[in-house]
Amino acid sequence: MIKNFFNRISGSSLKVFAFLFCLSLIARIFTLFPLVIDHDESTYLVIANEWLKGNIPFKDYIDIKPVGIYGIYALLTALFGQSVLAIRVLTILTISSTAFFLFKAGKEAKKSNFSSLASGALYIALISVDQWGWSGNTEIFFNLFTAASLYYLLKQKKSLSQYFLVGLLMGIGFIIKYHVIFDFTAFLLFIFWVSKDNLKDLFYRISITGLSFLIPFGLVNLFYYLSGNYSEFLEVSFVIPSRYS
């Protein structure tokens, strides 16, 4: 019965997304109500609010997460005010969007409708079953960009612009959490494997993907350099994390 249902809705992207969003909402509806789930989410909300007041991350306050996560919270705060409900709804939307891109990636990899949609549904279940996945943390947001990048990487008809998009999406994920570099390395190895018989294609694909990956992080560096706070940015972004065992 489940397999027939999956096959029935898989022909429409809108139906698939609606299903995954409803599934995510049902699995996480209890997260909409608590004011505090964990200290990370609370920290992001406080820092985002201070940033909107003109206080610069890493200069006027310190937390060792990359600046991208504070940017997400600051944008949401600017749009909806200091709303805990808004960040929880955004978290649900992000998770369902990630699941949707996993479905799309499965289809591009020639998997069945059932397997492709099941991968998205399982992602929602696994990230919602444990308390560490209940808040709007960095992992939830960078996973969206990783899954979207995977989809474009697996598309059957590729162009150089798609490789640019793969790198750019991974670059955005990188400024949300630096662990994305490991996923990006795996993607580069995949590009090398499928392109190794054509050195010209290999050079262009690796170069374009690598350069576009650097754009978001380059812009963050430029912001801190031009604002005169580059030493603080380097200290919090690299020196302090390097002391972690």
Secondary structure by P-SEA (a helix, b strand, c coil): caaaaaaaacccaaaaaaaaaaaaaaacccccccccccaaaaaaaaaaaaaaacccccccccccccaaaaaaaaaaaaaccccaaaaaaaaaaaaaaaaaaaaaaaaaacccaaaaaaaaaaaaaaaccccccccccaaaaaaaaaaaaaaaaacccccaaaaaaaaaaaaaaaaacccaaaaaaaaaaaaaaaccccaaaaaaaaaaaaaaaaaaaaaaaaaaaaacaaaaaaaaacccccccc
